[in-house]
Structure formats: C-alpha cells, structure tokens
C-alpha cells in the first residue's frame, strides 16, 4: 500500500499525465528483486497498468544480469561504453537460444521510436544555430529571476528583510559569502560559467552601505571519504563550490580513458578474455552480511568516540609504530652494509626523527587552531561594530553529494560555533543566508531575525540574493520537505536505526491508527518479521515526510522546525471562503469528482506571490476505519499580486484525492463510496490552514 500510494505516485503521474519517453531503474532491490530485473515493476505496473510505451534504461553499472533483465523489460544498459551484461553478452544469449530474437525486437522498438521522433534535431557535435546578440543577457536574466523566485523565506521577525535603507554599516560574515556554492556534488554537476559569490554581489552595494567582511571559519568538509566520493569530485571540472576550474583537469584524462575503453570493450577478444580478469581486480559488490556488520561496528565506534579523540590517538600510535618500525628496518640494513656505528647512529637518530615529526605536527595543529580562533574573534568584532549582519552559512558540493550518507544534520566545520558567537556579539539584526542542499540543525535560530534559504541557486544566485535582501524581488519559494529540529525527530529515523523489523504492509493501519503519539506509535505490530542483512526497512510506511507528523504518525506530537510547504513573503494574503461542486460517484469514476474554487487577495503593502495548497483528509468510515494520512493533493502559485489585487483559483479533485486507497488483499484501488466524508484544507503550508470545509460524497 505504501509503495502504491506514496512512492509510485510521482512515476505514475509522469507516465499517465506527461507521457514520458524513458525511465531509469534504480540500483537497489525492491522487495527482493533488483529494479533492473524486477518484472512486476517494469512489466506489470509500468507497461500493463499504466500503458507505458517508452523504454527503460539502467543506472550506470546498475544492471545485474543478461537474461533476467531482458525478460523483465530492461531496454538499455548503461553506460554503453562498457557493456556488463548487454552488448556482446546479449548477442551470445540470442545465439545460444537463451533469449529470442523476437524479444530483442520488442525491446528495440521503443528506443527506435525515440530516435526517429527526434531525428530531425541537430545531433551532438553539429554546430548549433547562431544565437541572438542579446541571448547571453536574456539567459542571465532568466536565471536570476528563477533563483529569486525559488528562495524560501523561513523567518522574518519584525520585517528584518528587506534591509532598511537607513542602515550604514553591514558585516558580511561566514564561509558561504566568499565561497558560495552554486551546485551540489556528484554526477548531476554541469560545466557552469564563472559566477559571482554572495560577497561579490554584496560589494556591489557599496554605494548604499559600508560593507565589511570576515570569513569567521572554514566551510568544513566530511569527516570521512569513500572511493566513490573521490571519483565523483572531478565531474563537471569545477571546485567544491561548483565554480569552473581553469586549465587541464582530471576529467580530461577521464574522458580520454572512456573513449579508449568504449572502443576496447566492444571488441570480442577483450570482452571474452581480458574483461573477466579486469573484473576480478576491480571493485567488488559487498556481501550484505559483511556490509551490515561493518556498518554496525562503525556506528558503535562513532558513538563511543563522539569527539574523535580516540581516532586521533589511534592515528598517532599507528604513525609512531610505522615510523619506528621503518627506522628499525633501515638500521638493520645500515648495520649490515655500513657496520655497527652506522646502525647505532640510525637507531639513535630514529627516535629523534619521530619526536621531531610529532613536534612539527603539534606546532602545525596549534597554529591552525590559533588561526581559526583569530578568524572567529574577528567575526565577533565585525558583528559588534555593524548595524546589521548578513551571516552566510552553508555546505559545499563535496559535502552535499551522492556517494555517501551523512551521519548527522549539522553544519560542517565550526559554523555552528561561529553562528552562536556572532549572535551573542552582534548589536544589530542578523539575517541568515543558508546556502545548503538539505535541512540542518540550527540550535541558535531564536537569536536570528531573518532566515533566507537559497539552496544551490545556480550561476545567478548571488545577484538574486542581493535583489531579495534589498526588496527588489519578494521571495515566493516553499519548502518541498519538512525541516525537523533534530535528525531524531524525522519519521524515517527509526528506519535508519532499526535492523529488527521488516515491513508487513498488510499491517499499515496499525501505525496510522495507533492511539499513542510520538515514538511509541511506530510499533510494527504482529505482522513484522526479522530484518535481513542489507535490507533497508521503511518502518514509517505511509507516515513518510510531512505525513509522519500528523496524529498516529511516527513523529506525531513533535513540532518540526519548519513545516512542509512553509515559506513567507514580504507581504500578506487573505483567503476567501471556499466554494465546492460535487459530482455523483459511479463504479468506474476516474475523472474530477469535486471542484474547489476560492480567491486570495494581497492584503499587504508590497507586491508578492503566494502558493495556495490544498490538503485532503478522508474521515473514518465503515469501508476504511483508518484512512491514509492527510496529504497535499493540489497547489498553485499565483502571479505576483500588487497590494489589493485579488486572484481566483480552482482545483479539481479525482477519487484518489478523496479517500481512494490501495487494497493489498484485492490488489486494486478501492473507494470512495457515496456517503463517505472528506475534509478539505486550503492554506499556505501543511500546518497553516486558512480555510476548511467538510464534504459528503454522493
């Protein structure tokens, strides 16, 4: 039920409503089968139920088989430069009658349709059409307006933003000012154009304000790394902040190696005789049992060594042992070759060399700590002397990246310490600019007047930040996730730390209807069984994300820091009463059943846009004593409204938005039925309801 009502829903919309041409399969297994060879997902759901006519492609090196994948419905294996199971291997399977030629035709046709459909367009490598003279300027303008429109104003006490023009001295503090992050890390990186940082854009305001800058501390990095993370860093030929790097880069070598590999891997002799040897020497897929044991041991060590002192001591002891052992070996060699005097000199000089090494290491560490403390003190002093502080905190693309899961929700480095000290020292208002890709714990938030979340806003992010701070544009972005106060408050936290239960989908209602609140309600009930090594168990079920904070959810009774859909504006809005029209239900009802109409008016003094959100909650009934959790079913963004201007909106709700649920026993969608009731909430976030109405379906 959870899979159908939550996780498959966006894919279904993309297929049924948008008619997408291709879909990529994931790396992982779903209920026991790899996505790239999951016949139920690719054939039963996608092609038979949703009538998907396109083709399926594996994620890079995500395909695990030849026969199982082609039978299940996988059309294309990626990357094509080095076929693991398709290419020549698939040809072998056809020649030995393991796969039929007719099946190959079926899998090729959707790909050929796409090629033919787009054959009239310029191919890669062909010269592009000449651009207009002002194309670059228009491109910059679009990117700047898009960035401004995406910013989320999380907090704005006493209208701290936009900045008052009477201010004279502004301190721009934090590592995110001079090292603003344009894009996250990993394979999503693109070759960006060199762009302004937030500090650069702020310095352009020097005609209006006196701008002083102190970095305060370094941006910080992950406390660990993996081979995958290191391999992802060169992608895009850009720095940790996403800015382009000049000159020759490792990606140039990488691209050249791929071109050579592409040619070699297509050769039968290489595929048959060399590739098996290379694969034996390459990275192995971890055994689930061993990987689970390794992660458990790592978590246990991390819990026992919270400040990292144990790990540092181990590193020192290891360095000492290696140094003494190496010098002892050299002494033995010297004694054999140069006599006793040389050996004694080596043995005496060895410990001296080790002591000098540790002394140098201590002096370097001490100097770094003094440098960091001086940076923090300079930031405090700048905050004391300024009329207002723009505090720019964030994380780089090497921290917010695919390839590894972070262990916490903390800002990297000493940024939390910097924020706390600046908040204590500042005499004026503090405006926090958060240049991050995900929620962070902000224990000092109550001391900050305004918070502007800019995420990774692209090439024109810095200019857009200044536009927003000065009030040239009004923020109208909304959170697409719930922002918990702590990691432990997240509904999925129990999934990260379970290892004892597996999801029994037929028992979903046990969680949602639990009379208890908070963590006690996350019991899985009698249908649960022991987890297997390598599994990730979705213990929160239907209570994922913002749904998990409602009554009966795993995080019920816990107030998030910022709710799903939250976002403020420089103006205010009034919501008018709702009007509803209800159509009669029939057995085959699939279209619009309820039409909701309303109006919203800009009641403030500045222009701005609002995002109207509609949430529905089916009320308990005989068919469904415990309906699914309250959920977002429709939303619309108004145009920018001038003060006093009104905007009318209209939403059309289909059966699934009015209580239709998936029955695991019947394997089909059920309801809603005449006489069942549903509540409609319209407002500006998951927790800010402006108008409500209850309906009885007929």
C-alpha positions in Angstrom: 0.0 0.0 0.0 2.8 2.4 0.9 4.6 1.7 -2.4 1.4 2.4 -4.4 0.1 5.4 -2.5 3.4 7.2 -1.9 6.5 6.0 -3.8 5.0 5.0 -7.2 2.6 8.0 -7.4 5.1 10.5 -9.0 6.2 7.9 -11.5 2.6 7.2 -12.4 1.9 10.9 -12.9 4.9 11.2 -15.2 3.7 8.3 -17.3 0.0 8.8 -17.3 -0.1 12.6 -17.4 3.2 13.6 -19.1 3.7 10.6 -21.4 7.4 10.3 -20.7 9.6 8.5 -23.2 12.1 6.8 -20.9 12.5 5.9 -17.2 15.7 4.9 -15.3 15.8 2.0 -12.9 17.5 2.2 -9.5 20.4 0.3 -8.2 18.7 -1.3 -5.2 16.4 -4.2 -4.8 12.7 -3.6 -4.2 11.0 -6.3 -2.1 13.8 -8.8 -3.1 14.4 -8.1 -6.8 16.8 -5.6 -8.4 14.9 -2.8 -10.1 16.7 -3.6 -13.4 15.2 -7.1 -13.4 12.0 -6.5 -11.5 9.3 -7.8 -13.8 6.5 -6.7 -11.6 7.7 -3.1 -11.7 8.6 -2.9 -15.3 6.0 -5.0 -17.0 3.0 -5.4 -14.7 2.9 -1.9 -13.3 4.6 0.3 -15.9 3.6 -1.3 -19.2 0.4 -3.2 -18.4 -1.3 -1.0 -15.8 0.0 2.5 -16.8 0.3 1.7 -20.5 3.9 3.0 -20.7 5.1 2.9 -24.3 8.6 4.1 -23.8 11.9 2.4 -22.8 13.7 1.6 -19.6 17.4 2.3 -19.0 19.6 1.1 -16.1 21.5 3.5 -13.9 25.3 3.4 -14.6 26.5 -0.2 -14.0 23.2 -0.8 -12.2 22.2 -3.8 -14.4 22.9 -7.2 -12.8 22.1 -9.8 -15.4 21.5 -10.5 -19.1 18.6 -13.0 -19.3 16.7 -11.8 -16.2 16.9 -8.1 -17.2 15.9 -8.5 -20.9 13.0 -10.8 -19.9 11.9 -8.4 -17.1 11.7 -5.4 -19.6 15.0 -3.5 -19.4 15.7 -2.0 -22.9 19.1 -0.2 -22.5 22.1 -0.9 -20.3 24.2 2.0 -19.3 26.9 3.0 -19.7 27.1 1.7 -23.2 30.9 2.3 -23.3 31.4 -0.9 -21.3 28.6 -3.5 -21.6 28.4 -5.6 -18.5 25.5 -7.8 -19.5 24.1 -6.5 -22.8 26.1 -5.7 -26.0 28.1 -8.8 -27.0 26.8 -10.7 -23.9 23.2 -10.3 -25.1 24.2 -11.4 -28.6 25.7 -14.5 -27.1 22.4 -15.2 -25.3 20.5 -14.9 -28.6 22.9 -17.2 -30.5 22.6 -19.9 -27.8 18.8 -19.5 -27.8 18.6 -18.3 -24.2 16.9 -15.1 -25.5 14.7 -15.0 -28.6 15.2 -12.6 -31.4 11.5 -11.6 -31.2 12.1 -10.4 -27.6 15.1 -8.3 -28.9 12.7 -6.7 -31.5 10.2 -5.9 -28.7 12.9 -4.2 -26.6 14.4 -2.3 -29.5 11.2 -0.8 -30.9 10.6 1.8 -28.1 14.2 3.0 -28.5 13.9 3.2 -32.2 10.7 5.2 -31.9 12.5 7.8 -29.8 15.4 8.0 -32.3 13.0 8.5 -35.2 10.9 11.0 -33.2 14.0 13.2 -32.6 15.9 12.5 -35.8 15.1 16.0 -37.2 17.1 17.7 -34.4 20.8 18.6 -34.5 22.9 15.7 -33.4 25.6 16.2 -30.7 28.7 17.7 -32.3 26.8 19.5 -35.0 27.1 23.3 -35.0 24.3 25.0 -33.0 22.1 27.6 -34.6 23.6 31.1 -34.2 22.3 32.9 -31.1 20.9 36.3 -31.0 23.2 39.1 -29.8 21.4 39.6 -26.5 21.0 35.8 -25.8 23.6 35.8 -23.0 22.0 38.8 -21.3 18.5 37.2 -21.5 19.9 33.9 -20.2 21.3 35.7 -17.2 18.1 37.5 -16.6 16.1 34.2 -16.7 18.5 32.5 -14.3 18.4 35.5 -11.9 14.6 35.7 -11.8 14.4 31.9 -11.4 16.8 31.9 -8.5 14.9 34.8 -6.8 11.6 33.0 -7.3 12.9 29.8 -5.7 14.3 31.4 -2.5 12.4 30.4 0.7 12.0 33.0 3.4 11.8 30.8 6.5 11.7 33.5 9.1 11.3 37.3 9.1 10.8 38.8 12.6 9.8 42.5 12.7 10.3 42.7 8.9 14.1 42.4 9.2 14.1 41.9 5.4 14.2 43.8 3.1 17.1 45.7 4.6 16.3 49.2 5.9 18.0 51.8 3.7 18.9 53.8 6.8 21.5 51.2 7.8 25.0 52.3 7.2 27.5 49.5 8.1 26.8 45.9 7.2 29.0 43.0 8.2 29.0 40.1 5.8 30.2 37.1 7.8 30.6 33.4 7.2 32.4 31.0 4.8 29.4 31.0 2.5 29.9 34.6 1.5 33.3 34.3 -0.4 32.8 30.6 -1.2 29.1 30.4 -2.2 28.0 27.0 -3.5 26.3 27.1 -6.9 25.5 23.4 -7.3 25.6 20.1 -5.4 28.1 17.3 -6.0 28.1 14.1 -7.9 27.0 13.1 -11.4 24.4 15.9 -11.5 27.2 18.5 -11.9 27.4 20.6 -15.0 30.1 22.8 -16.5 28.9 26.1 -15.0 30.0 29.6 -16.1 32.2 31.5 -13.6 29.9 33.4 -11.4 29.8 36.0 -8.6 29.9 34.9 -5.0 27.4 36.4 -2.5 30.3 38.6 -1.2 31.0 39.9 -4.7 27.3 40.8 -5.2 27.2 42.4 -1.7 30.2 44.6 -2.5 28.3 46.0 -5.5 26.1 47.7 -2.9 28.9 49.8 -1.5 27.3 52.9 -2.9 24.4 52.3 -0.4 26.1 50.6 2.5 29.6 50.2 4.0 30.4 46.5 3.6 32.9 44.7 5.8 33.7 41.0 5.5 35.0 38.4 7.8 35.0 34.7 6.9 34.8 33.5 10.6 35.8 29.9 9.9 36.3 27.5 7.0 33.4 25.9 5.2 34.3 22.4 6.6 34.2 19.0 5.0 33.0 15.5 5.6 34.9 13.7 8.4 35.2 10.6 6.1 35.5 9.8 2.4 34.9 6.9 0.1 36.4 5.8 -3.2 33.1 6.7 -4.9 33.1 10.2 -3.4 36.7 10.8 -4.6 35.8 9.5 -8.1 32.8 11.9 -8.3 34.7 15.1 -7.4 36.3 15.7 -10.8 32.9 15.6 -12.5 32.0 19.0 -14.1 35.6 20.2 -13.8 34.6 22.5 -11.0 35.5 23.3 -7.4 33.7 22.2 -4.2 31.5 25.3 -4.6 30.6 24.4 -8.2 32.7 27.2 -9.8 34.6 26.1 -13.0 38.3 25.3 -12.7 40.7 26.6 -15.4 43.4 24.6 -17.1 43.9 20.9 -17.6 41.7 18.8 -15.2 41.5 15.1 -14.3 38.2 15.0 -16.2 40.1 15.4 -19.5 42.0 12.2 -18.7 38.8 10.6 -17.6 37.1 11.4 -20.8 40.0 10.2 -22.9 40.1 6.9 -20.9 36.4 6.4 -21.5 36.8 6.9 -25.3 39.5 4.3 -25.4 37.6 2.0 -23.1 34.5 2.3 -25.3 36.4 1.0 -28.3 38.1 -1.8 -26.5 35.1 -3.1 -24.7 33.3 -3.6 -28.0 36.0 -6.0 -29.2 35.1 -9.6 -28.7 38.6 -10.7 -27.7 38.7 -8.0 -25.0 35.2 -8.9 -23.8 35.9 -12.7 -23.7 39.4 -12.9 -22.3 40.5 -9.6 -20.8 37.3 -8.2 -19.1 36.9 -11.3 -16.8 40.4 -10.7 -15.5 39.9 -6.9 -15.0 36.6 -7.5 -13.2 38.4 -9.8 -10.7 40.8 -6.9 -10.0 38.1 -4.3 -9.8 35.7 -3.1 -7.1 33.6 -5.9 -5.7 30.0 -5.7 -4.6 30.0 -6.0 -0.8 28.4 -9.0 0.8 25.2 -7.8 2.6 26.1 -9.7 5.8 29.6 -8.3 5.9 28.5 -4.8 5.0 25.9 -4.8 7.7 28.5 -6.0 10.3 30.9 -3.3 9.1 28.3 -0.5 9.4 27.3 -1.7 12.8 30.9 -1.7 14.0 31.5 1.7 12.5 28.4 3.1 14.2 29.4 1.6 17.5 32.9 3.2 17.3 31.4 6.6 16.3 29.1 6.5 19.3 32.0 5.7 21.7 34.2 8.4 20.1 32.0 11.4 19.8 34.8 14.0 19.9 37.1 12.0 17.6 39.9 11.8 20.2 40.1 8.0 20.1 40.5 8.0 16.3 43.2 10.7 16.6 45.1 8.7 19.2 45.0 5.6 17.1 46.4 7.6 14.1 49.2 8.9 16.3 50.1 5.4 17.6 50.0 4.0 14.1 52.3 6.8 12.8 54.7 6.1 15.7 54.7 2.3 15.1 55.2 2.7 11.3 58.0 5.3 11.9 59.9 3.3 14.5 59.4 0.0 12.5 60.7 1.6 9.3 63.7 3.2 11.0 64.5 -0.1 12.7 64.5 -1.8 9.3 66.8 0.9 7.9 69.1 0.5 11.0 69.3 -3.2 10.3 70.2 -2.6 6.6 72.7 0.0 7.7 74.3 -2.3 10.2 74.7 -5.0 7.5 76.1 -2.6 4.9 77.9 0.0 6.9 78.9 -1.5 10.2 77.9 -1.1 13.9 78.5 2.6 14.1 76.0 3.3 11.2 73.4 1.0 12.8 73.8 2.8 16.2 73.5 6.2 14.5 70.3 5.1 12.8 68.8 3.7 16.0 69.6 6.9 17.9 68.5 9.2 15.1 65.3 7.2 14.5 63.5 8.2 17.8 64.8 11.8 17.4 63.3 11.9 13.9 59.9 10.6 15.2 60.0 13.2 18.0 60.7 15.9 15.6 57.8 14.7 13.4 55.3 14.9 16.3 56.7 18.2 17.4 56.2 19.6 13.9 52.7 18.1 13.8 51.8 19.7 17.2 53.1 23.1 16.1 51.1 23.0 12.9 47.9 21.9 14.7 48.4 24.6 17.3 49.0 27.3 14.6 45.8 26.2 12.8 43.8 26.4 16.0 45.1 29.9 16.7 44.3 30.9 13.1 40.7 29.6 13.4 40.3 31.3 16.8 41.6 34.6 15.3 39.0 34.3 12.5 36.2 33.7 15.0 37.2 36.7 17.1 37.5 38.9 14.0 33.9 37.9 13.1 32.7 38.7 16.6 34.3 42.2 16.4 32.8 42.9 13.0 29.4 41.9 14.3 29.7 44.3 17.3 30.5 47.2 15.1 27.9 46.7 12.4 24.3 48.0 12.1 23.3 44.6 10.7 24.9 41.2 10.0 24.4 39.1 6.9 25.5 35.7 8.1 26.3 33.3 5.2 26.5 29.7 6.2 26.4 26.6 4.1 28.0 23.4 2.8 29.9 22.6 -0.3 29.1 20.3 -3.2 31.7 17.8 -1.8 29.6 17.6 1.4 26.1 17.5 -0.2 26.8 14.8 -2.8 25.8 11.4 -3.9 28.1 8.5 -2.9 27.7 8.5 0.8 25.2 9.2 3.5 25.9 11.9 6.0 25.9 10.9 9.7 24.1 14.0 11.0 22.2 17.2 10.2 25.0 19.5 11.4 26.5 22.4 9.5 30.1 21.2 8.7 33.2 22.6 10.3 32.9 25.2 13.1 29.9 27.1 11.6 27.6 26.4 14.5 30.2 27.9 16.9 30.6 30.9 14.6 26.8 31.5 14.5 26.5 31.2 18.2 29.3 33.7 18.9 28.1 36.1 16.2 24.6 36.0 17.7 26.0 36.9 21.1 28.2 39.7 19.9 26.0 41.4 17.3 24.3 44.7 18.3 22.1 44.8 15.2 19.8 42.4 13.4 21.2 39.2 12.0 20.0 38.0 8.6 21.0 34.4 7.9 21.5 33.2 4.3 21.5 29.4 4.2 23.4 28.1 1.2 22.6 24.4 1.8 21.1 21.5 -0.1 19.2 19.9 2.9 17.9 20.7 6.4 20.4 21.5 9.1 20.1 21.7 12.9 20.1 25.4 14.0 20.2 25.5 17.8 20.8 29.3 17.9 17.9 30.1 15.5 15.9 32.1 18.1 18.7 34.8 18.1 18.4 35.3 14.3 15.9 37.8 12.9 15.5 36.5 9.4 16.4 33.3 7.5 16.6 33.2 3.7 17.1 29.7 2.3 18.7 29.9 -1.1 19.7 26.2 -1.6 22.1 25.9 -4.5 20.7 28.6 -6.8 22.9 28.3 -9.8 25.0 30.9 -11.7 22.9 34.0 -10.9 22.3 33.0 -7.2 24.4 35.8 -5.7 22.8 38.6 -7.7 19.4 37.2 -6.8 20.3 37.1 -3.1 21.1 40.8 -3.2 17.8 41.5 -5.1 15.9 39.7 -2.4 17.7 41.3 0.5 17.1 44.8 -0.9 13.5 44.1 -1.7 13.7 44.3 -5.5 12.1 40.9 -5.5 9.9 39.1 -3.0 10.7 35.5 -2.1 7.9 33.1 -3.0 9.6 29.6 -2.8 8.1 27.0 -0.5 9.7 24.0 1.3 9.3 20.8 -0.5 10.2 18.8 2.6 9.7 19.1 6.4 12.6 20.6 8.3 12.9 18.8 11.6 14.6 20.3 14.6 16.8 17.3 15.1 17.6 14.2 13.0 15.9 12.1 15.7 12.6 13.9 15.0 12.4 12.6 11.4 9.7 10.0 10.8 12.3 7.9 9.0 14.8 7.9 11.9 13.5 4.6 13.1 14.3 3.1 9.7 17.9 4.3 9.9 18.3 2.6 13.3 16.0 -0.4 13.1 17.5 -3.7 11.9 15.0 -5.6 13.9 11.7 -5.5 12.0 10.5 -5.8 8.4 7.5 -4.0 6.9 4.3 -6.0 7.0 2.3 -4.0 4.5 -1.0 -5.5 5.4 -0.5 -4.0 8.9 -0.1 -0.4 7.7 -3.2 0.8 9.6 -1.6 -0.3 12.9 0.8 2.5 12.6 -1.6 5.2 11.4 -4.4 4.4 13.9 -2.2 3.9 17.0 -3.8 5.8 19.9 -0.4 6.7 21.2 1.7 9.5 19.9 5.4 10.2 19.2 7.8 7.3 19.0 5.5 4.8 20.7 3.3 4.8 17.7 5.9 3.3 15.4 5.3 -0.3 16.5 5.0 -2.5 13.5 2.5 -4.9 15.1 2.2 -8.7 14.9 2.9 -9.0 11.2 6.5 -7.9 11.4 9.4 -10.4 10.9 13.2 -10.2 11.4 15.2 -8.0 9.1 17.7 -9.5 6.7 21.3 -8.1 6.3 21.5 -5.5 3.6 17.8 -4.5 3.9 16.5 -1.0 4.5 13.1 -1.3 6.2 10.6 1.5 5.6 9.2 1.4 9.1 7.4 4.7 8.8 5.1 3.3 6.0 2.5 5.8 4.9 3.8 8.3 7.5 6.8 9.4 5.4 7.8 13.1 5.4 5.2 15.6 6.5 2.6 12.8 6.7 4.5 11.4 9.6 4.0 14.4 11.8 0.2 14.0 11.9 -1.8 12.1 14.6 -0.8 8.5 14.5 2.4 9.0 12.6 5.8 8.1 13.8 6.6 11.8 14.6 3.2 12.7 15.9 3.3 15.3 18.7 6.8 16.5 17.6 6.7 20.1 16.1 9.1 20.5 13.2 11.3 23.5 12.9 9.7 24.4 9.6 6.7 22.7 8.0 6.3 21.2 4.6 5.1 23.9 2.2 6.3 26.7 4.5 7.5 30.0 3.1 7.0 33.6 4.0 6.6 36.7 1.8 7.3 40.4 2.2 3.6 41.0 2.0 0.5 39.2 3.4 -2.5 37.5 1.9 -6.2 37.0 2.8 -8.1 33.8 1.8 -11.7 34.0 0.9 -14.4 31.3 1.6 -14.3 28.1 -0.5 -16.9 27.1 -3.0 -17.3 23.4 -3.8 -19.1 21.4 -6.5 -19.6 17.6 -6.1 -20.3 15.2 -8.9 -22.1 11.9 -8.4 -19.9 8.8 -7.9 -20.1 5.8 -10.2 -18.4 2.4 -10.1 -15.9 3.5 -12.8 -15.4 7.0 -11.5 -12.0 8.2 -12.6 -12.4 11.9 -13.5 -13.0 15.0 -11.5 -15.4 14.5 -8.6 -15.0 17.7 -6.6 -14.3 21.2 -7.8 -12.9 23.6 -5.3 -13.0 27.4 -6.0 -11.6 30.2 -4.0 -9.9 33.6 -4.1 -6.9 35.2 -2.5 -6.1 38.9 -2.0 -2.8 40.7 -1.4 -3.6 42.4 1.9 -0.1 43.9 2.4 1.8 46.9 1.2 4.2 45.2 -1.2 3.8 43.1 -4.4 4.3 39.3 -3.9 3.1 35.8 -4.9 1.5 33.1 -2.8 1.5 29.3 -3.2 -2.0 28.1 -2.4 -2.0 24.5 -1.1 -4.9 22.1 -0.8 -4.7 19.1 1.6 -7.4 16.4 2.0 -8.2 14.0 4.8 -10.7 11.2 4.3 -12.6 10.7 7.5 -13.1 7.3 9.1 -15.9 5.2 7.6 -17.1 1.6 7.5 -15.0 0.7 4.4 -11.9 2.4 5.8 -11.9 2.7 9.6 -8.4 4.2 9.4 -7.9 6.2 6.1 -4.5 7.3 5.0 -2.9 10.4 6.5 -3.7 14.0 5.5 -1.9 14.8 2.3 -1.3 17.5 -0.3 -3.5 17.0 -3.4 -3.2 20.2 -5.3 -1.4 23.6 -5.3 -1.0 26.6 -7.5 1.3 29.6 -7.5 -0.3 33.0 -8.0 1.3 35.6 -10.3 2.9 38.5 -8.4 -0.1 40.4 -7.0 0.0 44.1 -6.3 -1.4 45.4 -3.0 -5.2 44.9 -3.0 -5.1 42.7 -6.1 -7.2 39.5 -6.0 -6.6 36.1 -7.7 -9.1 33.3 -8.2 -8.0 29.7 -8.1 -9.7 26.4 -8.9 -8.8 22.8 -8.1 -10.3 19.6 -9.5 -10.0 16.6 -7.3 -10.2 13.0 -8.5 -11.2 9.9 -6.5 -7.6 9.2 -5.2 -7.6 12.7 -3.6 -10.9 11.9 -1.8 -10.1 8.7 0.0 -9.4 6.1 -2.7 -6.9 3.7 -1.2 -5.0 0.6 -2.5 -6.2 -2.7 -1.1 -3.3 -5.1 -0.8 -5.7 -8.1 -0.5 -7.6 -7.2 -3.6 -4.6 -5.9 -5.5 -6.7 -2.9 -6.6 -7.8 0.6 -5.8 -11.0 0.8 -3.7 -13.4 3.7 -3.0 -14.5 6.3 -2.3 -18.2 5.4 -1.8 -21.3 7.6 -1.6 -21.9 8.8 2.0 -18.2 8.9 2.9 -16.9 12.2 4.2 -13.7 14.1 3.4 -12.1 17.3 4.8 -10.5 19.9 2.6 -7.9 22.3 4.0 -6.6 25.2 2.0 -3.7 27.2 3.3 -0.1 28.2 2.9 1.6 25.1 4.3 1.0 21.7 5.8 0.3 23.3 9.2 -1.1 26.8 8.2 -4.7 26.2 7.2 -6.7 29.3 6.2 -10.0 27.8 5.0 -11.6 24.3 5.6 -14.7 22.5 4.5 -16.1 19.0 5.1 -17.9 17.3 2.2 -20.2 14.2 2.0 -19.7 12.4 -1.3 -22.8 11.4 -3.2 
